[in-house]
Amino acid sequence: MTPQPQQVWLAIEPVDMRLGIDGLSLRVQQALGKAPCDGSAYAFANKRGNRIKLLVWDGAGVWLSCRRLHRGRFVWPQGSDAVCTLDCAQWQWLITGVDWQRLSAKPMANWRV
């Protein structure tokens, strides 16, 4: 059975997809300032945006999952922050290749007809 984390943290900066559990755990600690064994999931993308890796601690060990889109790119956040957090619904949209940021957009306060 795979773990079901409550929260997924996205590392904004792209990573080398050759990194494994140890390299990504070190990235979580040093670049993100988080503990890789805190029960959250940590996702990393490559420069092209067509591959992601997910690192999850389940209490007994570490899961490392990979996903690749054959066409298109994952919609990854941009910005100066090192990390972004997603809830489970946003994560499900992201891994299917849907623009999850547009699904949760707030309406403009000064919109008029």
C-alpha positions in Angstrom: 0.0 0.0 0.0 1.4 3.4 -0.9 1.3 6.3 1.6 -1.3 9.0 1.4 0.3 12.3 2.5 -1.8 15.2 3.7 0.4 17.7 2.0 2.7 17.8 -1.0 5.6 20.3 -1.1 6.9 21.2 -4.5 10.5 22.2 -4.9 10.4 25.1 -7.3 14.0 24.8 -8.6 14.5 22.0 -11.2 16.6 19.0 -10.2 18.8 16.4 -11.9 16.5 13.3 -12.3 19.5 11.1 -11.7 19.2 12.0 -8.0 17.9 9.1 -5.8 16.5 8.9 -2.3 19.6 10.2 -0.5 20.3 13.1 -2.9 16.6 14.2 -2.8 16.5 13.9 1.0 19.6 16.0 1.3 17.9 18.6 -1.0 14.8 18.6 1.2 17.0 19.3 4.3 19.4 21.9 2.8 17.4 23.8 0.1 13.9 23.5 1.6 14.8 23.5 5.3 12.4 20.6 6.0 12.7 17.2 7.4 12.2 14.5 4.8 10.7 12.1 7.4 8.0 14.5 8.6 5.1 12.6 6.9 4.8 15.1 4.0 5.6 14.4 0.4 8.2 16.3 -1.6 8.0 16.6 -5.3 10.8 17.6 -7.7 10.7 18.3 -11.5 13.3 18.3 -14.2 14.2 21.4 -16.4 12.0 20.3 -19.3 9.0 19.9 -17.0 8.0 16.5 -18.3 9.2 14.4 -15.3 8.6 14.5 -11.6 9.9 12.5 -8.6 8.0 12.2 -5.4 9.7 11.4 -2.1 7.5 10.2 0.8 8.4 8.8 4.3 5.8 6.3 5.5 7.2 5.7 9.0 9.1 2.5 8.1 10.9 3.6 5.0 11.1 6.0 2.1 9.1 5.8 -1.2 10.5 7.3 -4.4 8.1 7.5 -7.2 8.6 8.8 -10.8 6.1 10.1 -13.3 6.8 11.1 -16.9 4.4 12.8 -19.3 4.7 11.5 -22.9 3.3 14.8 -24.3 3.1 18.2 -22.7 4.6 19.4 -19.4 3.6 19.5 -15.8 2.4 22.9 -14.6 5.0 23.9 -12.1 4.9 27.1 -10.0 7.3 29.9 -10.7 8.6 32.4 -8.2 11.3 33.3 -5.8 10.2 30.9 -3.1 12.1 27.6 -2.8 8.9 25.6 -2.1 5.2 25.6 -2.7 2.6 23.5 -1.0 -0.4 21.7 -2.6 -3.4 19.9 -1.1 -4.4 16.5 -2.3 -6.9 17.8 -4.9 -4.3 20.2 -6.5 -1.7 17.4 -6.5 -4.2 15.1 -8.4 -4.7 17.8 -11.1 -1.0 18.5 -11.4 0.0 14.9 -12.0 -2.6 14.5 -14.7 -1.1 17.5 -16.5 -3.9 19.9 -15.8 -3.2 23.6 -14.9 -4.1 23.2 -11.2 -3.4 26.9 -10.5 -6.2 28.0 -12.8 -8.7 25.7 -11.1 -8.3 27.4 -7.8 -8.1 31.0 -9.0 -10.0 33.5 -6.9 -12.5 35.8 -8.7 -11.5 39.3 -9.4 -13.0 41.7 -6.8 -13.5 44.6 -9.2 -14.9 42.7 -12.2 -17.9 44.4 -13.9 -20.3 43.6 -16.7 
